[in-house]
Amino acid sequence: MNVIAHLDEIFLKGGNQRMFVRRMITNLKALFPSVIVSRSESTSLWIENLGEEELDRLANIPGLSKLAPAVACENSMVEIEKLLDKMDFTGAKSFRISATRSLKKYPISSKNIEIQLGAFVARTKKLKVDLENHDVKIHVDIGRDFARVYTNIREAIGGLPTGSLGKVLCLLSGGIDSPVASYEMMKRGAEIELVHFQNQTQVTEEVSEKIFDLAKALASIQPVVKLNIVPFADIQRQIIMKIPAEYRMITSRRLMMKIAENCAKENGVLALATGDSLGQVASQTLENLNCIYSATDMLKLTPLIGRNKAEIMKIARKIGTLAISERPYEDCCSLFVAKHPQTRAKLAYVEEMESGLDLPALDKTKIISYHISIN
């Protein structure tokens, strides 16, 4: 299958546009090894040899706004009419032709192309022209050496190509929200790395299978995803022994932030990202988030902060992480859910309790890293 893929925000980037397009093409070639990708015109790419089963995944790749299976031919009106004559419009009663010319010196104007081809389709396919309420819209793009014809345009995810705007370290739990937050950061052009805190003293594939599967789902969108796993059991024991139940979640997340910051600095990462949604759970009140984020000075990004659960689940279903996230898994945070959690924590009090923990140097915490790719 050949596909015409329209770029989203890239065409607004002025002098930096080429860099964004190069990144987009590099990502597509890495994610879909069999394809050939070329720039069709200033606002679109031409993708050859895409498998039909891969079209849905292509629609989720950041940087593309719209796409459609397409057929190419020579840019003469005779050849375009031959191509249209072979197309199947079964079930349609009305149509509209929409023509664009990246080759501005083409001898026929866009409007006259539409008139000529519209008359041809109406005559040969026995369809009615209807500019407003048509059953099928036929797009014809005319370039220097080609014409491309397509229908059935579908919306893609939009945004910027993953990896075009630096690295972000995303805290990954076993829940629904954090993989979606990671995806939202990719959509804004960030290359993501992941860090997961595991309630074990050592990393085992059996315990981490769900986390690896989430990372693989994200690696279907970003060519390679680095997954860092932190054995967190020793720190958990200290928290359970010395911190009141209603403050354990806050303290735990503060220590995760500190370890994540150390991991980020070692890997040239500029920001941390979480799946927090304001008010969704007790630890996500403004007071508690202030306490948690005050643990480090690094920039924190919260792409889901204003979304509700239904919106987050819709995205998770779309990118294939929802079913994985719903599998049973006892992550670190689930162990600290108190019957009556604190919702208005005071930073000074939390810092005082935290100072009483007998912890090893957090910057020496063991971290095991994996590079996840689907190819």
GINOR-V600431 format. One record per backbone hydrogen bond with DSSP energy under -0.5 kcal/mol. CO is the residue of the C=O (numbers start at 1). NH is the residue of the N-H. E is the energy in kcal/mol with one decimal. If there is no record, write none. Layout:
BEGIN
<<CO;NH;E> <CO;NH;E>>
END
This chain:
BEGIN
<<1;50;-2.6> <2;70;-2.7> <3;5;-0.6> <3;47;-3.0> <4;6;-0.5> <4;68;-1.7> <5;45;-3.1> <6;65;-3.0> <6;66;-1.0> <8;11;-0.6> <9;12;-2.1> <10;13;-2.2> <13;16;-2.2> <14;17;-1.8> <16;20;-1.6> <17;21;-2.4> <18;22;-2.8> <19;23;-2.0> <20;24;-2.2> <21;25;-2.6> <22;26;-2.6> <23;27;-2.5> <24;28;-2.2> <25;29;-2.3> <26;30;-1.9> <27;31;-2.5> <28;32;-2.4> <32;35;-2.1> <36;48;-2.9> <38;40;-0.6> <38;46;-3.3> <41;44;-1.1> <43;7;-2.6> <44;40;-1.5> <44;41;-1.3> <45;5;-2.7> <45;47;-0.5> <46;38;-2.1> <46;48;-0.5> <47;3;-3.1> <48;36;-1.6> <51;54;-1.9> <52;55;-1.1> <54;58;-2.3> <55;59;-1.7> <56;60;-0.5> <57;60;-1.3> <58;61;-1.6> <59;157;-2.0> <60;62;-0.6> <61;64;-1.2> <63;8;-2.2> <64;158;-3.0> <65;156;-3.1> <66;6;-3.0> <67;154;-2.7> <68;4;-2.6> <69;151;-0.6> <71;149;-2.8> <73;147;-2.4> <76;80;-2.1> <77;81;-2.4> <78;82;-1.9> <79;83;-2.2> <80;84;-2.6> <81;85;-2.1> <82;86;-1.0> <83;86;-0.8> <83;87;-0.7> <84;87;-0.8> <87;89;-0.6> <89;92;-2.2> <93;128;-2.5> <94;135;-0.7> <94;136;-1.1> <95;130;-2.5> <96;138;-3.3> <98;140;-2.6> <100;142;-2.4> <102;104;-1.1> <103;106;-1.7> <109;113;-2.2> <110;114;-2.1> <111;115;-2.0> <112;116;-2.7> <113;117;-2.7> <114;118;-2.3> <115;119;-2.2> <116;120;-1.7> <117;121;-2.6> <118;122;-2.5> <119;123;-1.9> <120;124;-2.7> <121;125;-2.7> <121;127;-0.6> <122;126;-0.6> <128;95;-2.2> <136;96;-1.5> <136;138;-0.5> <137;139;-0.6> <138;98;-2.9> <139;150;-2.0> <140;100;-2.5> <140;142;-0.5> <141;143;-0.6> <141;148;-2.6> <142;102;-2.0> <142;103;-1.6> <146;143;-2.7> <147;73;-2.3> <148;141;-2.8> <149;71;-2.3> <150;139;-3.1> <154;67;-2.1> <158;63;-2.5> <159;9;-1.1> <160;189;-0.7> <161;164;-1.7> <166;191;-3.0> <167;270;-1.7> <167;271;-0.6> <168;170;-0.6> <168;193;-2.4> <169;273;-2.4> <170;172;-0.6> <170;195;-2.1> <171;173;-0.6> <176;180;-0.9> <177;181;-2.4> <178;182;-2.2> <179;183;-2.1> <180;184;-2.6> <181;185;-1.8> <182;186;-2.0> <183;187;-2.3> <184;188;-0.9> <185;190;-2.1> <186;189;-2.0> <187;160;-2.7> <189;164;-0.7> <189;165;-2.7> <190;192;-0.6> <191;168;-2.3> <192;226;-0.6> <193;170;-3.5> <194;228;-2.7> <195;172;-2.8> <196;198;-0.6> <196;230;-3.1> <197;332;-0.9> <198;200;-2.0> <198;232;-3.4> <200;233;-1.8> <204;208;-1.9> <205;209;-0.7> <206;209;-0.8> <208;212;-2.6> <209;213;-2.2> <210;214;-2.0> <211;215;-2.3> <212;216;-2.4> <213;217;-2.1> <214;218;-1.9> <215;219;-1.8> <216;220;-0.6> <217;220;-0.8> <218;221;-1.6> <218;222;-2.0> <219;374;-0.5> <225;227;-0.5> <225;372;-3.2> <226;194;-2.9> <226;228;-0.5> <227;229;-0.5> <227;370;-2.5> <228;196;-3.0> <229;231;-0.6> <229;368;-2.5> <230;198;-2.7> <232;236;-2.3> <233;237;-2.2> <234;238;-1.4> <235;239;-2.1> <236;240;-2.7> <237;241;-2.1> <238;242;-2.0> <239;243;-2.4> <244;247;-2.0> <244;248;-0.7> <245;248;-1.0> <245;249;-0.5> <246;342;-2.0> <247;251;-2.4> <248;252;-2.9> <249;253;-2.4> <250;254;-2.0> <251;255;-2.1> <252;256;-2.1> <253;257;-2.2> <254;258;-1.9> <255;259;-2.2> <256;260;-3.0> <257;261;-2.4> <258;262;-1.8> <259;263;-2.4> <260;264;-2.7> <261;265;-2.5> <262;266;-1.6> <263;267;-0.9> <264;267;-0.9> <264;269;-2.6> <265;268;-0.9> <270;299;-0.5> <271;169;-2.6> <272;301;-3.0> <273;171;-2.6> <277;280;-2.4> <281;284;-2.0> <282;285;-0.9> <284;279;-2.6> <285;289;-2.8> <286;290;-2.1> <287;291;-1.8> <288;292;-2.6> <289;293;-3.0> <290;294;-1.4> <292;295;-1.4> <293;296;-1.1> <299;272;-2.9> <301;274;-2.0> <302;305;-1.9> <304;307;-2.0> <305;278;-1.7> <308;312;-2.0> <309;313;-2.8> <310;314;-1.8> <311;315;-1.6> <312;316;-2.5> <313;317;-2.4> <314;318;-1.7> <315;319;-2.2> <316;320;-0.7> <316;321;-2.1> <316;322;-1.4> <317;320;-0.6> <321;325;-2.8> <322;326;-1.8> <324;327;-1.4> <329;331;-1.1> <331;335;-0.7> <332;335;-1.1> <333;336;-1.5> <334;337;-0.7> <336;249;-0.5> <336;338;-0.7> <338;341;-0.6> <343;288;-0.5> <346;350;-2.2> <347;351;-2.7> <348;352;-1.9> <349;353;-2.1> <350;354;-2.4> <351;355;-1.8> <352;356;-0.5> <353;356;-1.2> <354;357;-1.7> <357;359;-1.1> <361;364;-1.9> <362;365;-1.5> <367;369;-0.5> <368;229;-3.1> <370;227;-3.1> <370;372;-0.6> <372;225;-2.7>>
END
